[in-house]
């Protein structure tokens, strides 16, 4: 038996930890304080508030059934945001990497394809074009329409350009070249400029066809599988 917040008693240390996690959520008005103190471990897990076996968005979400053309994408950064959220590989949570130094914002929803490992040692990046800004950790079915490759820190940094299949304004596009030229210019210019005030230079290639994106996706899927078999975490 453990004694915790305001003299509350818990059956074991796991239940005490669970309640304290709920209390942490209270600071963001996620749960009322009284509810947080009273909630038992099993109930919290059933509602997905916390879990000892919480789903990891990189490792536990399937990349999709119609690969490599269509895939699941997990959003990290909503369109219009100047906040660089990044997957914390150990916990599966989103970590604040930085607020962008320049007065710019992400011109598309930005995230990654689950169970991929790209050449820059991160999950494979994807830009999901959509009418709306999608909340972080939203799972969206996307279709590749092109590829944008950067040279960042000496490593190739591929970004799949995709459209949200569930968005009627964008789901008819099959190639990036079909998009308005100004939208493509905005996408490319953002990545050319967004690190300048950090004193970093980024080279951005021209957009490539959808067919060029498919082997990049397949390679990233295979690289992930290979590393996972060797005990990669």
C-alpha positions as CSV (number, residue, x, y, z in Angstrom):
1,X,0.0,0.0,0.0
2,X,1.3,3.4,-1.0
3,X,0.3,6.9,0.1
4,X,0.3,9.7,-2.4
5,X,-1.5,12.9,-3.4
6,X,-3.6,14.3,-0.5
7,X,-3.2,11.1,1.4
8,X,-4.7,8.9,-1.3
9,X,-3.8,5.2,-1.0
10,X,-2.9,3.0,-3.9
11,X,-2.7,-0.8,-4.1
12,X,0.8,-0.7,-5.7
13,X,3.4,1.5,-7.2
14,X,1.9,1.0,-10.7
15,X,-1.5,2.4,-9.6
16,X,0.2,5.4,-7.9
17,X,2.2,6.1,-11.1
18,X,-1.0,5.9,-13.2
19,X,-2.8,8.5,-11.0
20,X,0.2,10.8,-11.1
21,X,0.2,10.5,-14.9
22,X,-3.4,11.6,-14.9
23,X,-2.5,14.5,-12.7
24,X,0.0,15.6,-15.2
25,X,-2.7,15.7,-17.8
26,X,-4.8,18.0,-15.5
27,X,-2.3,20.8,-16.1
28,X,-3.5,20.9,-19.7
29,X,-7.2,20.6,-18.6
30,X,-7.3,17.0,-20.0
31,X,-9.0,15.6,-16.9
32,X,-10.7,17.4,-14.0
33,X,-8.5,17.1,-10.9
34,X,-11.1,15.1,-8.9
35,X,-11.5,12.6,-11.8
36,X,-7.7,12.3,-12.1
37,X,-7.3,11.5,-8.4
38,X,-10.0,8.9,-8.4
39,X,-9.4,7.1,-11.7
40,X,-8.1,3.5,-11.2
41,X,-5.4,2.0,-13.4
42,X,-7.6,-0.4,-15.3
43,X,-10.1,2.4,-16.1
44,X,-7.4,4.7,-17.3
45,X,-6.0,2.1,-19.6
46,X,-9.5,1.3,-21.1
47,X,-9.9,4.9,-22.0
48,X,-6.4,5.1,-23.5
49,X,-5.3,7.8,-21.1
50,X,-2.2,5.7,-20.3
51,X,-1.1,2.2,-20.7
52,X,2.0,0.1,-19.9
53,X,1.7,-1.2,-23.5
54,X,0.8,2.1,-25.3
55,X,0.8,1.9,-29.1
56,X,4.0,3.3,-30.6
57,X,3.1,5.3,-33.7
58,X,6.3,4.4,-35.5
59,X,6.5,0.7,-34.7
60,X,2.9,-0.4,-34.1
61,X,0.9,1.3,-36.8
62,X,0.9,-0.6,-40.1
63,X,2.2,1.4,-43.2
64,X,-0.9,0.4,-45.3
65,X,-2.4,-2.2,-47.6
66,X,-1.7,-0.6,-51.0
67,X,2.0,0.1,-50.7
68,X,3.9,1.9,-52.1
69,X,1.4,4.0,-54.0
70,X,-0.9,4.5,-51.0
71,X,0.1,4.4,-47.4
72,X,-0.8,5.5,-43.9
73,X,0.9,8.8,-42.8
74,X,1.1,10.0,-39.3
75,X,1.0,13.8,-38.9
76,X,3.6,15.4,-36.7
77,X,3.1,19.1,-37.7
78,X,-0.1,20.7,-38.9
79,X,-0.1,22.9,-42.0
80,X,0.3,26.5,-41.0
81,X,2.3,25.7,-37.9
82,X,5.7,27.3,-37.0
83,X,6.3,24.7,-34.3
84,X,8.6,21.8,-35.2
85,X,7.2,18.8,-33.4
86,X,9.2,15.6,-33.8
87,X,8.6,12.0,-32.9
88,X,10.5,10.9,-29.8
89,X,11.7,7.5,-31.0
90,X,11.9,6.0,-27.5
91,X,8.5,6.9,-26.1
92,X,6.4,7.4,-29.3
93,X,5.3,10.8,-28.0
94,X,5.8,14.1,-29.9
95,X,8.6,16.3,-28.6
96,X,9.0,20.0,-29.2
97,X,12.1,20.2,-31.3
98,X,12.1,23.9,-31.8
99,X,10.0,26.9,-32.8
100,X,11.1,27.9,-36.3
101,X,13.6,30.7,-36.2
102,X,12.2,32.4,-39.4
103,X,8.8,34.0,-39.9
104,X,7.6,31.0,-41.9
105,X,5.1,28.2,-41.5
106,X,4.7,24.7,-42.8
107,X,2.9,24.8,-46.1
108,X,1.5,21.3,-45.8
109,X,0.8,18.7,-43.1
110,X,4.1,17.1,-42.3
111,X,4.7,13.7,-40.9
112,X,6.1,10.2,-41.6
113,X,5.2,6.8,-42.9
114,X,5.1,4.2,-40.1
115,X,7.6,1.3,-40.1
116,X,10.0,3.1,-42.4
117,X,13.7,4.0,-41.9
118,X,15.1,6.6,-44.2
119,X,18.7,7.5,-45.2
120,X,18.8,10.3,-42.6
121,X,18.2,7.7,-39.8
122,X,14.6,8.8,-39.2
123,X,11.2,7.6,-40.4
124,X,10.5,8.6,-44.0
125,X,9.1,12.1,-44.2
126,X,5.9,12.9,-46.0
127,X,4.2,16.1,-46.9
128,X,0.4,15.6,-47.1
129,X,-1.5,18.1,-49.1
130,X,-5.0,18.7,-47.8
131,X,-7.5,21.6,-47.5
132,X,-7.3,21.6,-43.7
133,X,-4.6,21.5,-41.0
134,X,-4.6,18.0,-39.5
135,X,-4.0,17.6,-35.8
136,X,-0.7,16.0,-34.6
137,X,-0.8,12.2,-34.6
138,X,-3.7,12.1,-37.0
139,X,-3.6,8.9,-39.2
140,X,-4.3,9.8,-42.8
141,X,-4.5,7.6,-45.9
142,X,-2.2,9.3,-48.5
143,X,-1.1,8.8,-52.1
144,X,2.3,9.6,-53.4
145,X,2.3,12.2,-56.2
146,X,6.0,13.2,-56.2
147,X,9.3,13.4,-54.4
148,X,11.3,16.3,-53.1
149,X,14.9,15.6,-52.0
150,X,17.0,17.8,-49.8
151,X,20.6,17.7,-48.8
152,X,20.6,18.5,-45.1
153,X,23.6,18.1,-42.9
154,X,25.4,16.1,-45.6
155,X,22.7,13.4,-45.9
156,X,20.0,13.0,-48.5
157,X,16.6,13.9,-46.9
158,X,13.8,12.5,-49.0
159,X,10.3,13.9,-48.6
160,X,7.4,12.1,-50.2
161,X,4.9,14.6,-51.6
162,X,1.4,13.1,-51.2
163,X,-2.3,14.0,-51.2
164,X,-4.9,13.0,-48.6
165,X,-7.1,10.4,-50.2
166,X,-10.1,11.6,-48.2
167,X,-9.9,15.2,-49.4
168,X,-12.0,15.7,-52.6
169,X,-10.1,18.9,-53.5
170,X,-6.7,17.0,-53.7
171,X,-7.4,13.3,-54.3
172,X,-7.7,13.7,-58.0
173,X,-4.0,14.7,-58.4
174,X,-1.7,11.9,-59.5
175,X,1.5,13.9,-60.1
176,X,3.0,16.9,-58.3
177,X,3.3,18.6,-61.7
178,X,-0.5,18.8,-61.9
179,X,-0.6,21.1,-58.9
180,X,-0.6,24.9,-59.4
181,X,3.0,26.0,-60.0
182,X,2.8,28.5,-57.2
183,X,2.0,25.8,-54.6
184,X,5.0,23.9,-55.7
185,X,7.2,27.0,-55.4
186,X,5.9,27.6,-51.9
187,X,6.7,24.1,-50.8
188,X,10.2,24.2,-52.2
189,X,10.9,27.7,-51.0
190,X,9.9,26.9,-47.4
191,X,12.5,24.2,-47.2
192,X,15.1,26.4,-48.8
193,X,14.6,29.2,-46.3
194,X,13.4,27.8,-43.0
195,X,16.8,27.1,-41.5
196,X,18.6,30.3,-42.7
197,X,18.4,32.1,-39.4
198,X,19.9,29.1,-37.7
199,X,23.0,29.5,-39.9
200,X,22.3,26.3,-41.8
201,X,22.2,25.9,-45.5
202,X,19.8,23.4,-47.2
203,X,19.9,22.4,-50.8
204,X,16.5,21.4,-52.3
205,X,16.2,19.6,-55.7
206,X,13.4,20.0,-58.1
207,X,10.3,17.9,-57.7
208,X,10.3,14.5,-59.2
209,X,7.6,12.3,-60.6
210,X,5.5,10.0,-58.4
211,X,7.3,7.0,-60.0
212,X,10.5,8.3,-58.4
213,X,8.9,8.3,-54.9
214,X,7.9,4.6,-55.0
215,X,11.4,3.0,-54.7
216,X,12.2,5.5,-52.0
217,X,9.2,4.2,-50.0
218,X,10.0,0.6,-50.7
219,X,13.7,1.0,-49.7
220,X,12.6,2.7,-46.4
221,X,10.2,-0.1,-45.6
222,X,12.9,-2.7,-46.3
223,X,15.5,-0.9,-44.3
224,X,13.2,-0.7,-41.3
225,X,12.3,-4.5,-41.6
226,X,16.0,-5.3,-41.8
227,X,17.0,-3.2,-38.8
228,X,14.0,-4.5,-36.7
229,X,15.0,-8.1,-37.3
230,X,18.4,-7.3,-35.9
231,X,16.9,-5.9,-32.7
232,X,16.4,-2.3,-33.9
233,X,14.2,-0.3,-31.5
